[in-house]
Amino acid sequence: MDAQYRDLMMKRVNRFFGYSLLILTSLILIAPVFFMVISSLKVDAEYLTYPIRVFPSTPQWRNYQLVFIMTPFAKVALRTAVLALSTATLSALISSMVGFAFARYNDVKGNKQLFGLVIAMLIVPFIVILIPQFILYARLKLTNTYWPWILGALAGSPYNIFMFRQFFLNFPKELEDAAEIDGCNPFQIYWRIFLPNAKPVIATVMIFGFINVWGDYLMPSIYLNASKTLLGVTLATAFKNPQGIDLKTISLAASVIYILPLIIVFFFGQKQILKGVVTSGLKG
Amino acid sequence: MESGITANQLERKESGQRTLTRNQRRTLTFYLFVSPWVIGFVLLGIFPLLVGLLTSFTNYDGLNLDTVKFVGLGNYARVFEDPDVSFSLVRTILWGLANLPLWLVLSFLLALILNQDVKGSGFFRTIFYLPSLIPITAAVTAWRIILEKNFGMLNASISRFTPEPVAIGWLSDYSLPGMTSIAIWGGLGYGMVIFLAGLQGIPDELKEAAQIDGANSWQVFRHITLPLMTPVIFFQLVLGLIGSFQQLNLPLLVTKVGIAASSVPPRPIYLYMIHTYQQIFTSGRYGYGTALLWMLFIGILILTWIVFWSEKYWVYSGASEGAN
């Protein structure tokens, strides 16, 4: 009885510490986002004060208007969304086709070796390729265009190919055979039977593809000049007064608008995203 | 995978001539389907890598294509003489040491707690993952509120306990801890999700059996959970190592290098990639910059190889069969 009681108490104590730790961690992790939202409603003079005042004296909703007035924010956002969506779609389509071939044609000579190369490309540091790519695109006069994004998407991505291959491996052989007997050619088998059944992977891959372009800073900053740039760069550079001093609270308001679509996508597609992270080791 | 091959072999036995053409047809279809990736791999992967390698043997500066000269291994020799390289390498290693272990331990810990039957674990998981979703530009903007030198939340909070208000440069003189907190904040949810998936793959029977044999929860963790998780830890360690050495975005944004062209990054986070970036984009030393990149590539390959070599000493290999 005594031992049982002690066990129960231990469990309760453990549970208490467990929950405290979880709640504390949640608060710490949410704090920057919370401060971002709250401070986006302040005037710059209130942004940093000593002693700290967390809440603005009067919420400056005008900051959100100024984001759109001071910069072509809506235009850049639309441009970024279109580019992100189209590269995500293109890359998902191509990668699913390539992944299909890797999964279903494993009797073909060279399949294993080629797939080995796909995996090898996952380990090659992206930065080692990105900079020579930039040198090449600059020679071809393709900087300050969106071709680097589109050509990259047309090649598919090793992560996506890997995800689709793993998914398509589990499909029964009979499905393919039946379609073949019905007179489907290989492309039709892929397009009509495998692709429509891969919706979860398509969703995952497209969400990641979108986030990668929407949230990117490095590529637009080296490839595009101000007239064509994407939202990540606008956010980091555009909010200054004529003297070149950062307008902090307005850029915070812009940040809130910037992350809002991602948070919405996350809440709806959470299951797919987390599954995608686990399958591919990909980070959002 | 197996069934596809055997079905094919069967067919081959049935009719010799027709299957040959069928095999050829399948080969053709396969290569047609994978051709976008193969073409991309050659033109956007191998070719740039080789161009980078070629550039690293020249004095190319972006404009002198007509008069470009081969300088042999000159650029590589310079890598070893450049005091900024050794400095930035040390800073990069410090950056990795500050980051990786802390990140691994914290995200593992969170996953362990969430793996217990916690009420609202889905909710906590969502909250923990959220920072991983926030793009680096927005994350840095938000963290400035906390880490800013003058009256940032952190310094203001510390100042409550000190006689004089403090002004610690978490984004300049002490940028290593400052940037580490941003990086860990952004990576914790990602690490947790991966560890959680690994933990959920451990069969309950194993733990129950150990408990029946009288093992306490520490012993269960030490002798069952931890060994079975070593493949996941290994995987995370490899990726984290590669990531640390490539870190560029964060110091770039924190210090606004490249945003204001003249700004010099503070020495505490003058990482290897920052040095490389400066050589290429600020000074136009493409030859030297690509040499730095290739040295990084070789360095990462060696490190990865070392980690893979160490694998047999600490990674439990029996689990991989169950995982497939």
Boltz contact constraints between the chains, C-beta under 6 A:
constraints:
  - contact:
      token1: [A, 18]
      token2: [B, 113]
      max_distance: 6.0
  - contact:
      token1: [A, 22]
      token2: [B, 124]
      max_distance: 6.0
  - contact:
      token1: [A, 26]
      token2: [B, 127]
      max_distance: 6.0
  - contact:
      token1: [A, 29]
      token2: [B, 131]
      max_distance: 6.0
  - contact:
      token1: [A, 32]
      token2: [B, 142]
      max_distance: 6.0
  - contact:
      token1: [A, 32]
      token2: [B, 143]
      max_distance: 6.0
  - contact:
      token1: [A, 35]
      token2: [B, 145]
      max_distance: 6.0
  - contact:
      token1: [A, 36]
      token2: [B, 142]
      max_distance: 6.0
  - contact:
      token1: [A, 39]
      token2: [B, 145]
      max_distance: 6.0
  - contact:
      token1: [A, 48]
      token2: [B, 148]
      max_distance: 6.0
  - contact:
      token1: [A, 48]
      token2: [B, 151]
      max_distance: 6.0
  - contact:
      token1: [A, 50]
      token2: [B, 151]
      max_distance: 6.0
  - contact:
      token1: [A, 50]
      token2: [B, 156]
      max_distance: 6.0
  - contact:
      token1: [A, 52]
      token2: [B, 156]
      max_distance: 6.0
  - contact:
      token1: [A, 94]
      token2: [B, 36]
      max_distance: 6.0
  - contact:
      token1: [A, 97]
      token2: [B, 33]
      max_distance: 6.0
  - contact:
      token1: [A, 98]
      token2: [B, 34]
      max_distance: 6.0
  - contact:
      token1: [A, 98]
      token2: [B, 37]
      max_distance: 6.0
  - contact:
      token1: [A, 101]
      token2: [B, 30]
      max_distance: 6.0
  - contact:
      token1: [A, 101]
      token2: [B, 33]
      max_distance: 6.0
  - contact:
      token1: [A, 101]
      token2: [B, 34]
      max_distance: 6.0
  - contact:
      token1: [A, 105]
      token2: [B, 26]
      max_distance: 6.0
  - contact:
      token1: [A, 105]
      token2: [B, 30]
      max_distance: 6.0
  - contact:
      token1: [A, 106]
      token2: [B, 1]
      max_distance: 6.0
  - contact:
      token1: [A, 106]
      token2: [B, 4]
      max_distance: 6.0
  - contact:
      token1: [A, 107]
      token2: [B, 4]
      max_distance: 6.0
  - contact:
      token1: [A, 107]
      token2: [B, 5]
      max_distance: 6.0
  - contact:
      token1: [A, 107]
      token2: [B, 8]
      max_distance: 6.0
  - contact:
      token1: [A, 108]
      token2: [B, 26]
      max_distance: 6.0
  - contact:
      token1: [A, 108]
      token2: [B, 27]
      max_distance: 6.0
  - contact:
      token1: [A, 108]
      token2: [B, 30]
      max_distance: 6.0
  - contact:
      token1: [A, 125]
      token2: [B, 246]
      max_distance: 6.0
  - contact:
      token1: [A, 125]
      token2: [B, 300]
      max_distance: 6.0
  - contact:
      token1: [A, 127]
      token2: [B, 246]
      max_distance: 6.0
  - contact:
      token1: [A, 128]
      token2: [B, 293]
      max_distance: 6.0
  - contact:
      token1: [A, 128]
      token2: [B, 297]
      max_distance: 6.0
  - contact:
      token1: [A, 129]
      token2: [B, 48]
      max_distance: 6.0
  - contact:
      token1: [A, 132]
      token2: [B, 48]
      max_distance: 6.0
  - contact:
      token1: [A, 132]
      token2: [B, 51]
      max_distance: 6.0
  - contact:
      token1: [A, 132]
      token2: [B, 52]
      max_distance: 6.0
  - contact:
      token1: [A, 133]
      token2: [B, 48]
      max_distance: 6.0
  - contact:
      token1: [A, 136]
      token2: [B, 48]
      max_distance: 6.0
  - contact:
      token1: [A, 136]
      token2: [B, 51]
      max_distance: 6.0
  - contact:
      token1: [A, 155]
      token2: [B, 36]
      max_distance: 6.0
  - contact:
      token1: [A, 155]
      token2: [B, 37]
      max_distance: 6.0
  - contact:
      token1: [A, 155]
      token2: [B, 40]
      max_distance: 6.0
  - contact:
      token1: [A, 155]
      token2: [B, 44]
      max_distance: 6.0
  - contact:
      token1: [A, 156]
      token2: [B, 36]
      max_distance: 6.0
  - contact:
      token1: [A, 156]
      token2: [B, 37]
      max_distance: 6.0
  - contact:
      token1: [A, 173]
      token2: [B, 3]
      max_distance: 6.0
  - contact:
      token1: [A, 186]
      token2: [B, 29]
      max_distance: 6.0
  - contact:
      token1: [A, 215]
      token2: [B, 135]
      max_distance: 6.0
  - contact:
      token1: [A, 217]
      token2: [B, 136]
      max_distance: 6.0
  - contact:
      token1: [A, 217]
      token2: [B, 137]
      max_distance: 6.0
  - contact:
      token1: [A, 217]
      token2: [B, 249]
      max_distance: 6.0
  - contact:
      token1: [A, 218]
      token2: [B, 249]
      max_distance: 6.0
  - contact:
      token1: [A, 232]
      token2: [B, 137]
      max_distance: 6.0
  - contact:
      token1: [A, 235]
      token2: [B, 137]
      max_distance: 6.0
  - contact:
      token1: [A, 236]
      token2: [B, 137]
      max_distance: 6.0
  - contact:
      token1: [A, 237]
      token2: [B, 259]
      max_distance: 6.0
  - contact:
      token1: [A, 251]
      token2: [B, 141]
      max_distance: 6.0
  - contact:
      token1: [A, 255]
      token2: [B, 138]
      max_distance: 6.0
  - contact:
      token1: [A, 255]
      token2: [B, 141]
      max_distance: 6.0
  - contact:
      token1: [A, 258]
      token2: [B, 138]
      max_distance: 6.0
  - contact:
      token1: [A, 259]
      token2: [B, 134]
      max_distance: 6.0
  - contact:
      token1: [A, 259]
      token2: [B, 138]
      max_distance: 6.0
  - contact:
      token1: [A, 262]
      token2: [B, 133]
      max_distance: 6.0
  - contact:
      token1: [A, 266]
      token2: [B, 133]
      max_distance: 6.0
  - contact:
      token1: [A, 274]
      token2: [B, 193]
      max_distance: 6.0
  - contact:
      token1: [A, 277]
      token2: [B, 193]
      max_distance: 6.0
  - contact:
      token1: [A, 278]
      token2: [B, 197]
      max_distance: 6.0
  - contact:
      token1: [A, 283]
      token2: [B, 190]
      max_distance: 6.0
  - contact:
      token1: [A, 284]
      token2: [B, 132]
      max_distance: 6.0
  - contact:
      token1: [A, 284]
      token2: [B, 133]
      max_distance: 6.0
